[in-house]
Amino acid sequence: MAQFSTSPFPPSANPLPINAPIISPHFCASYPVDLSIVRNVKTIRDGDFVVTDVNGNIIFKVKGPAFSLHSNRVLLDAAGNPIVTLKQKLMSAHDRWQVFRGESTDSSDLIFTVKRSSMFQCKTKLNVFLTNNTDEKVCDFKVQGSWSERSCVVYAGESSSIVAQMHKKTTVKSVLIGMDNFMVTVYPNVDHGFIVTLIVILTAINEVAQQAADTGAAVGAAAGEAAGAAIASAF
């Protein structure tokens, strides 16, 4: 079981009592849980995440193909057993992701869906809908914040009740070896398997967006150089 440590964030003014776990009661604790999420930036195509508690014990691992379009990821426990499968829905304008139990992608095993609140965003905002929320008029959870600063908050529905917070953890070692290292504080009685799954989806969405932006910038630079060369040759 993950261990408690002092969080830099104050407790939510209106902590949400969650009696029913989203993924499993095994991932719910009656106290705050701090998790460290480490992602190897230099080998991102391996799709590797490692999630540990404050004592360095591995709680979750994430294995999957490259953070690219239309690739599934699987959240594993420390022993390598599959917990949930994360699947990006094809041709989705809002980067819709579906999360299923185990290694299934069958609709009967769907647990929840995550999507961006709008196609174009300056700040991160994801809406989460549990499987019984079929009309999706009001989200069951939402994620808001700044991905570039690794500062995001998970709220219960459209309320101000905080269930988890993410913040950057930078060390000299992590910079030198190319690690992206950040912390997630999960509030009492909240399923931290669920929260980690949201973080994985959030990362995937932002990685794809960054790749698209980098490609666009490269194409624009190449076009600019070609135009400049054409003008120069005309004289």
N, C-alpha and C positions, 0 to 999 in steps of 0.2 A: 504494500500500500504506500502511496506517495506520502511524504512527510510534510508537516507544517513548517513554514518559516515566516519571519516578519516581512510583510509586504510594504512597499513604499506608498501604496495607495490606501486611503481611508476606507473603512467599510461603507457599503451602500447605505444611504439614508433609509431606504425601504427594501431591505433584503427580501428576495423572492423565495418563499418556501416551495421547493419543488419536491413533491412526494413521489412522483413517478419518474424514474430514470428514462432518458431518451434512448440510450443504447443498452446499458446494463447497470443493475444496482451495484455491481462490483466496482464501478467507477464513480460512485458517489461517497462523499465523506461528510461528516457532521462539522468539519472544521475547514478553514481555507487551505487550499493546496497550491503550492508554487511549483511550476514545471519549467524546466529549461529545454528549449527547442534549438537543436543545432542542425544546421543545413550546410553541407559542403558546397560552397559556391563554385569552386574550381572543378568539381565533378558533378555539376547539376544534372547532366544527362543521365546519371545513374538514378536520379530521382530519390536520393537518400535523405531521410529525416531521422533523427534520433531524439526521442523525448525522454528526459530523465527527471527524477525528483531532486530535491536540494542536496541529497547525499550522493548523487551520481548514479543511482540505481536506474537501469533502463526500465521504463514503463511501457513505451510504445516505440514501434519502428514503422516507417512508411517506405514501401518499396513500389516502384512503378517505372514505366518508361520515362523518357525525357519529358520535361514540362513543356509539352507541345500540344497542339490541337488534338482532340478526340482520343486521348489516352487515359485508360483507367489507372487508378491507384488503389492500393490495398493497405488499410491500417492493420498492423499486426501487434500482438502482445509481445512481451519480452521473450517468450519461448518461440515466437514465429508463427503462432496460430492466427488465422485471419479473423478479424473482428467485423469490419465493414469494408465494402467496396465503393469507391467514389467514381462516378461515371459522368462525364460531360455530355450533355444532350446535344446531338448534332443540329446544326442550322438554328441555333438559339440566339436571338438578338440580344438577350440580357445575360449571356454566359450562364445558362442554367445548368446546375449540377444536381445529380440525384445520388442518394446514399442508400445502400442496400445492406442487409444483414449478410455476414460471412462473405463468401466469394460470389454470391448470387447477383444477377442483374434482372431478376424476374420481378414484375410489378407487385406480386404478392409479398415480396420481401422488402419493399420500399419503406424506409423509415422517415426520411424528410428530404426536402428539396431546398436548394439555395440558388438565389439569382440576384444579380445586380438590380438596384431599384430603378435605374435608368441606364440607357446605352452610353451616355457621355457623362463622366464624373470627374470633378476636380479632387474631391475627397471620396474615400472609400465608403460605400454604403451597400450592404448586402441584406436581403430579406430572407428569412428562413421560415419555411412552412412545413409543419408536421404532416404526416401522410393523411390524417383525417381532415385536414384543412383544405378541402378540394376547391373551394371557390377562390381562395388566395386573396381575399379582399383586405384582410388584416393579417400581418405577419405574426408568427408565434415568437420569433426572436429577430433581432436585427444587429448587424455589425457596422460600427461607424468609426471613422478616424482617419489617420494618415499612415498609409502603408510605407511610404518612403522613410518615415521616422520610426517605423515599427511601433506605432502608438495607436492601438485600436481598442474599442470597448464593445462588449457584447451585452445587449439589453434584453430584457424580457418584453416581447411584443413592442408596442408603441409607447411603453412606459419609460420612466427614468430609472427603473430598478436594474442595477448592474448585476450581472451574473459572472462576468470574467473581464479581465483587463490584460492587455499585452503591452510590453515595453521593451526597449532595446537594451541589450547587455553586451557592451563592447569591452574586450580585453585586448592587451597587446598580442597575446598568443593567437586570438581569433582573427585579428587583422593579418598577422604574418602568414598564417597557414590558410587563409582564404575561407574562413568559416563565417557564416551568418548565424549569430547567436542572440536569441532573445528569450525573454521570460514571459510566462503567462500565469497570472494569479486567478485561480478558480474559486469562486465563493462557496460557502457551505451548502451542502445538499445539491450541488450542481454536478451533473455528469461530466467529468473531465475528459472522457473519451469523446463525447459530443463536441466539447470545446476544441480539442485537438483536431478533430475532423474539420471543423470550421476554419481553423488556421491553415490547414493543408489546402483547402479549397481557395481561401483568400490568397495564399501564396501562388497557386497555379494561375488564377485569374490575372494577378498582377504581373507574373512572369510573362505570360502571353502578351499582355498589353505592352510591356517593356520591349519585348522582342519586335512587336509590330512597329513601335516608335523608333527603335534603332534601325530597322529595315527602311522605314520611310526616310529617316535622316540620311542614311547611306545613299539611297536612290536620289534624294534631292541634291546631295553633295556631288554625286557623279554627273547629274544633269547640269549642274552649275559649271563644273569643270569642262564638260563637253561644249556648253554654250560659249564659255570664255575662249576655248580653243578655236571655235568656229569664227568668232569675232576677230581674234588675233590673226587668223589666216586670211581674213578678208582684206587686211591692210598690207 
